[in-house]
Amino acid sequence: MKVVTINGSAKKEGNTYHALRMVGAQLEENGIDFEIIHIGNKAVRGCLAYGN
């Protein structure tokens, strides 16, 4: 199993990152793969409803 987390904070290694790392450490201790994806510096848009 792998858990992917999303960090939406503008600060790449701020409090949200450190909280996610704490969760990730527990997951890894239990043999679960863990990854953080940082999107705080990206423009995120809503659904485009496939052109509608």
GIJO-V59087 format. One record per pair of residues at least 12 apart in sequence whose C-alpha atoms are under 10 Angstrom apart, sorted by sequence separation. I is the first residue (numbers start at 1). J is the second residue. If there is no record, write none. Layout:
BEGIN
i = <I & I>
j = <J & J>
END
This chain:
BEGIN
i = <5 & 7 & 24 & 7 & 21 & 6 & 20 & 21 & 5 & 20 & 21 & 5 & 20 & 5 & 5 & 17 & 4 & 17 & 3 & 17 & 3 & 2 & 3 & 12 & 13 & 2 & 12 & 11 & 12 & 10 & 12 & 2 & 3 & 4 & 5 & 6 & 7 & 8 & 9 & 10 & 11 & 12 & 1 & 2 & 3 & 4 & 5 & 6 & 7 & 8 & 9 & 10 & 11 & 1 & 2 & 3 & 4 & 5 & 6 & 7 & 8 & 9 & 10 & 1 & 2 & 3 & 4 & 5 & 6 & 7 & 8 & 9 & 10 & 1 & 2 & 3 & 4 & 5 & 6 & 7 & 8 & 6 & 7 & 8 & 8>
j = <17 & 19 & 36 & 20 & 34 & 20 & 34 & 35 & 20 & 35 & 36 & 21 & 36 & 23 & 24 & 36 & 24 & 37 & 24 & 38 & 27 & 27 & 28 & 37 & 38 & 28 & 38 & 38 & 39 & 38 & 40 & 31 & 32 & 33 & 34 & 35 & 36 & 37 & 38 & 39 & 40 & 41 & 31 & 32 & 33 & 34 & 35 & 36 & 37 & 38 & 39 & 40 & 41 & 32 & 33 & 34 & 35 & 36 & 37 & 38 & 39 & 40 & 41 & 33 & 34 & 35 & 36 & 37 & 38 & 39 & 40 & 41 & 42 & 34 & 35 & 36 & 37 & 38 & 39 & 40 & 41 & 40 & 41 & 42 & 44>
END
